[in-house]
Amino acid sequence: MAEIKYHKHYLPLSRPELVERLKAALKPARFEHVLRVEQTALTLAKANHVDLEAASVAALCHDYAKQRPDEDFVRVIKANHLAPELLNYGNAIWHG
């Protein structure tokens, strides 16, 4: 599938810039996973007439925080005075 061009509607990065940031931040297996998810998302977006840029950004970023330590999420929850019951969950919920 051909690479799409971002028009900076969702973030101030080009797709190659986003991909490079993800490659630097994620383990190789996770990085390859998000690239595959993007291809699936683009196929579905085309079939359903959905914004390709939105589908690409969402797919590529969906696991960006997956490898973050739990302490990072707890700190954000507390600092932003989010619902305390969020502390009952874990990374499977938090990273999303």
Phi and psi restraints in degrees (value plus and minus 20) as a CYANA .aco file:
   2 ALA   PHI     -88.7   -48.7
   2 ALA   PSI     125.8   165.8
   3 GLU   PHI     -89.4   -49.4
   3 GLU   PSI     119.2   159.2
   4 ILE   PHI    -113.2   -73.2
   4 ILE   PSI     135.1   175.1
   5 LYS   PHI    -119.0   -79.0
   5 LYS   PSI     114.1   154.1
   6 TYR   PHI    -104.6   -64.6
   6 TYR   PSI     125.7   165.7
   7 HIS   PHI    -130.4   -90.4
   7 HIS   PSI      -2.4    37.6
   8 LYS   PHI      40.5    80.5
   8 LYS   PSI      16.5    56.5
   9 HIS   PHI    -101.8   -61.8
   9 HIS   PSI     -48.2    -8.2
  10 TYR   PHI    -133.3   -93.3
  10 TYR   PSI     -47.6    -7.6
  11 LEU   PHI    -177.1  -137.1
  11 LEU   PSI     133.7   173.7
  12 PRO   PHI    -104.4   -64.4
  12 PRO   PSI      28.5    68.5
  13 LEU   PHI    -155.4  -115.4
  13 LEU   PSI     132.6   172.6
  14 SER   PHI    -101.0   -61.0
  14 SER   PSI     146.8   186.8
  15 ARG   PHI     -80.6   -40.6
  15 ARG   PSI     -66.2   -26.2
  16 PRO   PHI     -78.8   -38.8
  16 PRO   PSI     -56.7   -16.7
  17 GLU   PHI     -85.8   -45.8
  17 GLU   PSI     -62.9   -22.9
  18 LEU   PHI     -82.9   -42.9
  18 LEU   PSI     -64.9   -24.9
  19 VAL   PHI     -80.7   -40.7
  19 VAL   PSI     -60.9   -20.9
  20 GLU   PHI     -84.6   -44.6
  20 GLU   PSI     -60.6   -20.6
  21 ARG   PHI     -83.7   -43.7
  21 ARG   PSI     -62.0   -22.0
  22 LEU   PHI     -85.3   -45.3
  22 LEU   PSI     -62.1   -22.1
  23 LYS   PHI     -80.1   -40.1
  23 LYS   PSI     -58.2   -18.2
  24 ALA   PHI     -94.0   -54.0
  24 ALA   PSI     -48.3    -8.3
  25 ALA   PHI    -113.6   -73.6
  25 ALA   PSI     -44.1    -4.1
  26 LEU   PHI    -128.4   -88.4
  26 LEU   PSI     133.9   173.9
  27 LYS   PHI     -86.7   -46.7
  27 LYS   PSI     132.6   172.6
  28 PRO   PHI     -72.5   -32.5
  28 PRO   PSI     -63.9   -23.9
  29 ALA   PHI     -84.6   -44.6
  29 ALA   PSI     -59.7   -19.7
  30 ARG   PHI     -87.8   -47.8
  30 ARG   PSI     -60.0   -20.0
  31 PHE   PHI     -81.5   -41.5
  31 PHE   PSI     -67.4   -27.4
  32 GLU   PHI     -82.3   -42.3
  32 GLU   PSI     -57.3   -17.3
  33 HIS   PHI     -79.3   -39.3
  33 HIS   PSI     -68.0   -28.0
  34 VAL   PHI     -87.3   -47.3
  34 VAL   PSI     -50.7   -10.7
  35 LEU   PHI     -86.1   -46.1
  35 LEU   PSI     -60.1   -20.1
  36 ARG   PHI     -87.2   -47.2
  36 ARG   PSI     -60.5   -20.5
  37 VAL   PHI     -80.9   -40.9
  37 VAL   PSI     -60.9   -20.9
  38 GLU   PHI     -80.1   -40.1
  38 GLU   PSI     -64.5   -24.5
  39 GLN   PHI     -81.6   -41.6
  39 GLN   PSI     -61.8   -21.8
  40 THR   PHI     -84.7   -44.7
  40 THR   PSI     -63.4   -23.4
  41 ALA   PHI     -82.3   -42.3
  41 ALA   PSI     -59.8   -19.8
  42 LEU   PHI     -87.6   -47.6
  42 LEU   PSI     -59.3   -19.3
  43 THR   PHI     -81.2   -41.2
  43 THR   PSI     -66.1   -26.1
  44 LEU   PHI     -86.4   -46.4
  44 LEU   PSI     -59.4   -19.4
  45 ALA   PHI     -83.5   -43.5
  45 ALA   PSI     -63.0   -23.0
  46 LYS   PHI     -83.1   -43.1
  46 LYS   PSI     -64.2   -24.2
  47 ALA   PHI     -85.2   -45.2
  47 ALA   PSI     -47.1    -7.1
  48 ASN   PHI    -131.3   -91.3
  48 ASN   PSI      -7.8    32.2
  49 HIS   PHI      35.7    75.7
  49 HIS   PSI      27.1    67.1
  50 VAL   PHI    -125.8   -85.8
  50 VAL   PSI     131.6   171.6
  51 ASP   PHI     -74.3   -34.3
  51 ASP   PSI      97.5   137.5
  52 LEU   PHI     -86.5   -46.5
  52 LEU   PSI     -58.1   -18.1
  53 GLU   PHI     -83.3   -43.3
  53 GLU   PSI     -64.4   -24.4
  54 ALA   PHI     -81.5   -41.5
  54 ALA   PSI     -63.7   -23.7
  55 ALA   PHI     -83.3   -43.3
  55 ALA   PSI     -62.0   -22.0
  56 SER   PHI     -84.3   -44.3
  56 SER   PSI     -70.1   -30.1
  57 VAL   PHI     -80.6   -40.6
  57 VAL   PSI     -67.3   -27.3
  58 ALA   PHI     -81.1   -41.1
  58 ALA   PSI     -64.7   -24.7
  59 ALA   PHI     -85.8   -45.8
  59 ALA   PSI     -65.0   -25.0
  60 LEU   PHI     -86.7   -46.7
  60 LEU   PSI     -54.3   -14.3
  61 CYS   PHI    -112.3   -72.3
  61 CYS   PSI     -25.4    14.6
  62 HIS   PHI     -80.5   -40.5
  62 HIS   PSI     -46.5    -6.5
  63 ASP   PHI    -134.9   -94.9
  63 ASP   PSI      -3.6    36.4
  64 TYR   PHI     -74.9   -34.9
  64 TYR   PSI     -59.5   -19.5
  65 ALA   PHI    -116.2   -76.2
  65 ALA   PSI     -14.1    25.9
  66 LYS   PHI     -78.4   -38.4
  66 LYS   PSI     -53.9   -13.9
  67 GLN   PHI    -114.6   -74.6
  67 GLN   PSI     -15.8    24.2
  68 ARG   PHI     -90.8   -50.8
  68 ARG   PSI     126.7   166.7
  69 PRO   PHI     -88.0   -48.0
  69 PRO   PSI     129.1   169.1
  70 ASP   PHI     -75.0   -35.0
  70 ASP   PSI     -54.9   -14.9
  71 GLU   PHI     -78.8   -38.8
  71 GLU   PSI     -54.1   -14.1
  72 ASP   PHI     -82.5   -42.5
  72 ASP   PSI     -63.7   -23.7
  73 PHE   PHI     -88.0   -48.0
  73 PHE   PSI     -62.9   -22.9
  74 VAL   PHI     -80.2   -40.2
  74 VAL   PSI     -63.3   -23.3
  75 ARG   PHI     -80.5   -40.5
  75 ARG   PSI     -63.9   -23.9
  76 VAL   PHI     -86.5   -46.5
  76 VAL   PSI     -62.9   -22.9
  77 ILE   PHI     -78.6   -38.6
  77 ILE   PSI     -66.9   -26.9
  78 LYS   PHI     -90.7   -50.7
  78 LYS   PSI     -64.1   -24.1
  79 ALA   PHI     -83.9   -43.9
  79 ALA   PSI     -52.3   -12.3
  80 ASN   PHI    -117.2   -77.2
  80 ASN   PSI     -11.6    28.4
  81 HIS   PHI      31.7    71.7
  81 HIS   PSI      24.4    64.4
  82 LEU   PHI     -96.9   -56.9
  82 LEU   PSI     148.4   188.4
  83 ALA   PHI     -73.2   -33.2
  83 ALA   PSI     104.6   144.6
  84 PRO   PHI     -78.0   -38.0
  84 PRO   PSI     -46.8    -6.8
  85 GLU   PHI     -85.0   -45.0
  85 GLU   PSI     -36.9     3.1
  86 LEU   PHI     -81.2   -41.2
  86 LEU   PSI     -46.1    -6.1
  87 LEU   PHI     -88.0   -48.0
  87 LEU   PSI     -34.4     5.6
  88 ASN   PHI     -97.9   -57.9
  88 ASN   PSI     -30.8     9.2
  89 TYR   PHI    -120.1   -80.1
  89 TYR   PSI    -198.0  -158.0
  90 GLY   PHI    -153.6  -113.6
  90 GLY   PSI    -187.7  -147.7
  91 ASN   PHI     -77.2   -37.2
  91 ASN   PSI     -51.8   -11.8
  92 ALA   PHI     -77.9   -37.9
  92 ALA   PSI     -52.6   -12.6
  93 ILE   PHI    -113.2   -73.2
  93 ILE   PSI     -68.1   -28.1
  94 TRP   PHI     -78.5   -38.5
  94 TRP   PSI     -61.6   -21.6
  95 HIS   PHI     -84.3   -44.3
  95 HIS   PSI     -45.0    -5.0
